[in-house]
Amino acid sequence: MKNVFLLPNRCKIWGKIIFILSALFGLYILFIEESYLVILEFDYLQALKNNIAIIGTLVGLSLVAFSREPVEDEFVMSLRADALIKALAVDCVLIVLCALFIYGGSYFYYLSFSQYIVLLLYIFIFRYNMHKHLGSNEE
């Protein structure tokens, strides 16, 4: 089996915690403070809060996506590769559709959130494939 660097399994728990806290903080900034997209004047504190939310969310998703499974074999690696290809394909389709049909500030919001979409899609597709595989083995 080809050795691929993955983080230890316990990083998945930390990743979920970091992701949830950072995503909630980002949603608070976006909807409660309503200052996520302040462009007219630069505020260092607001920029710091935005960076904490963005970096924390990406780090959390990365820890979840790239953590080892309890049993990491060739089949799991093939599921990982399949999930990554499907996630990239869906993301490309979404980008094209959004470029064609969404304009103005809404498109800017989509571009802000698109950095998370590939990782989220990868995690969901991989988890779904793992659940489908584990469910078919139990029957």
N, C-alpha and C positions, 0 to 999 in steps of 0.2 A: 504494500500500500504506500502511495506517495504521501510523505509527511507534509502536512499543511499546518502552518502556525495558527492555532486558535487559542483563545484565552481559556483559563480554567472555568469549569461549570459554575462555580460560586459567583463569578462575575455577572452572571445573568440576573441574579437577585439584586445586586447593587445597581445594575443597569436599569432595571425596572423602577427602582426607588428614585434614582436620579432623573429618569425620563419623566415620571409622573410629577415630581416636584417642579422640575424645570418647565414642563409643558403647562402646568397650572399657573406658574409664575408668568410665563409668556402670555397666556390667555388673560390673566389679570392686567398685565401691561396693555394688551391690545384693546380689551373691552371696558375695563374699569377706568384705568388712567387715560385711555384713548390718546396716548402719546407715542405709539409705536412708530408712526411715520412722520414725526415732526421734522420738517425739512427746512423751515425758515430760519431757525436759530439752533445752534449746536449747544446741547447741554451735556456736560461730561457725566453727570450722575445718570441721566436718562440713557446715554450711550452705554454706560457700564451695566445698567439693568438689562438693556436689550442684549448685550453680549453674554451676560450670564445666562439668560433664557435660551439664546441660540446655541451657545456652546454646550450648556448642560443637556439640552434636548438631544443634540447630535451625539454627545458622549454616551448618554444613556442608551440611545438606540443602537449605537455601535457596540456597546458592551453586550446588549441582548443578542444582536445579530451574529456576533463573532465569538460567542462563547461555545465551548465544547458541549456536546450532548453526553449523557452518562455512558452511552455506548456509541462510539464514533468509529464507524466502519466504512467500507467502500460504498455501501448502499446509501448511507446517510450523506456521504460526500456527493454522490450523484444527485440526491435530493436537493442539496445545497446549490449545486451548479444549475439544476433545472429551475429552481426558484429564482436564482439571480437572473437568468436569461429571461424568464417570464416577467420579472419585475422591471427589467430594463425595457422590454418591448412595450409593456403597458405604459410606462412612463413616457416613452417616445410618442405613443399615440395620444396620450393626454396633452403633451406639450403642443403637438400639431393641432389638436382640436381647440385648445385654449388660444393658440395664436390666431386661429381662423375665426373664432366666435366670441372672444372676450376682449374688451377694450378698456382703456383708461385705468382708473384706480383698481378695478377688480382684477385686471391682468397683473398689476403690480403685486397685489395680495397673493395671487396664485404663484407668482415667481418667488415670493418670500417663503411660501410653504412648500414649494416644489423640492427644496433641498432635503426635506424629510420623506418625500413620497417614495423614493426608491428603497430606502431602508425599511419603511413601514410595509410596503408591498412585499419585499423580500421576506420579512419576518412572518407576515400573514400567510404567504404562499408556502413557505417552508413548514410552518406549524401545521397548516392544513394537510400538506402531504405527509408529514409525520403522523398526524392523527389518523389519516386514512390508512396508512401503512400499519400502524399499531392496532387499529380496529380490525383490519383484515387478518392479522396474525392471531387475534384472540378468538375468532370464530372457528 
